[in-house]
């Protein structure tokens, strides 16, 4: 990670030399300052604004991409890198984007080598709760771990945060305490816990009773068998641990 930070710092210096003075809009300059101060969330908002003002500027695209990486949004970073590589006439920025893609690939390879994770869980009665579940590289949230649920379920609020549209999604009928409901079924690109990753996880978008009652806090939903099917699952209740091993 330290090596990656050094490379990114060199990239920034190089791009500042490349970038014409006339392109340095306030939003872009604010983004650079925020990035150099490690305030990546604010940097992203600045670069997004600069990108909206000048969507054809490849340097701004690149800054937005490396900020996505810092904010763990590698999916959008990949899309921007690929867009630059395919459309840019600036060979320097194209080469930097190719290097950025390789760095993301190296990070992904490191994660994919992890085959076992021991999760320390919190309990609420008989309910097991897992913290810091990374969904689509865009949100880190809490989930209930439910071995009796066929599908993973996410709340409407999390679906909105992930910018998932359910307008054309197929629906499924589920049983709730108040009767049957038709809910959208979607696919989550990625769920990662402690470096262990499941891809293309089928999930339902439905608010659990704790969501509708306003008592969920930052609980995002529940992890069901559509997530667990890729793993051997061992629940160690005396030690408040769940052990996941890739099949």
DAVENLIN-V285344 format. One record per residue. PHI is phi in whole degrees, -180 to 180 (999 if undefined). Layout:
phi->PHI
phi->PHI
This chain:
phi->999
phi->-63
phi->-62
phi->-63
phi->-63
phi->-63
phi->-61
phi->-63
phi->-63
phi->-63
phi->-58
phi->-62
phi->-60
phi->-64
phi->-69
phi->-64
phi->-71
phi->-71
phi->-75
phi->-64
phi->-60
phi->-69
phi->-90
phi->-75
phi->-69
phi->-57
phi->-63
phi->-69
phi->-61
phi->-63
phi->-65
phi->-62
phi->-61
phi->-66
phi->-62
phi->-68
phi->-95
phi->65
phi->-94
phi->-72
phi->-64
phi->-69
phi->-58
phi->-61
phi->-64
phi->-67
phi->-68
phi->-61
phi->-64
phi->-62
phi->-66
phi->-64
phi->-74
phi->-144
phi->-68
phi->-98
phi->-84
phi->-70
phi->-68
phi->-63
phi->-57
phi->-65
phi->-60
phi->-63
phi->-64
phi->-70
phi->-73
phi->-56
phi->-60
phi->-63
phi->-92
phi->65
phi->-103
phi->-71
phi->-63
phi->-71
phi->-62
phi->-60
phi->-61
phi->-68
phi->-56
phi->-64
phi->-62
phi->-63
phi->-61
phi->-82
phi->-119
phi->-80
phi->-102
phi->-97
phi->-63
phi->-64
phi->-69
phi->-62
phi->-64
phi->-64
phi->-68
phi->-63
phi->-65
phi->-60
phi->-63
phi->-64
phi->-63
phi->-63
phi->-61
phi->-65
phi->-65
phi->-66
phi->-64
phi->-62
phi->-67
phi->-69
phi->-77
phi->-76
phi->-115
phi->-148
phi->-139
phi->-106
phi->-105
phi->-83
phi->-115
phi->-96
phi->-123
phi->-136
phi->70
phi->-94
phi->-89
phi->-98
phi->-122
phi->-109
phi->-92
phi->55
phi->-87
phi->-89
phi->-112
phi->56
phi->56
phi->-128
phi->-153
phi->-112
phi->-141
phi->-97
phi->-132
phi->-78
phi->-98
phi->-126
phi->-72
phi->-95
phi->-96
phi->-70
phi->-119
phi->-70
phi->-128
phi->-121
phi->-75
phi->-60
phi->-63
phi->-68
phi->-58
phi->-66
phi->-62
phi->-83
phi->58
phi->-94
phi->-90
phi->-107
phi->-58
phi->-111
phi->-77
phi->-65
phi->-115
phi->-130
phi->-92
phi->-125
phi->-96
phi->-123
phi->-63
phi->-105
phi->123
phi->-87
phi->-132
phi->-95
phi->-126
phi->-71
phi->-111
phi->-129
phi->-122
phi->-89
phi->-61
phi->-159
phi->-127
phi->-126
phi->-133
phi->51
phi->86
phi->-92
phi->-124
phi->-117
phi->-111
phi->52
phi->-90
phi->-69
phi->-146
phi->-105
phi->-102
phi->-155
phi->-87
phi->-76
phi->-53
phi->-68
phi->-75
phi->-70
phi->-88
phi->81
phi->-106
phi->-74
phi->62
phi->-101
phi->-73
phi->-92
phi->155
phi->-138
phi->-95
phi->-112
phi->-66
phi->-65
phi->-88
phi->-74
phi->-60
phi->-87
phi->-132
phi->-85
phi->-112
phi->-123
phi->-102
phi->-108
phi->-65
phi->-58
phi->-104
phi->51
phi->-133
phi->-122
phi->-109
phi->-112
phi->-129
phi->-63
phi->-67
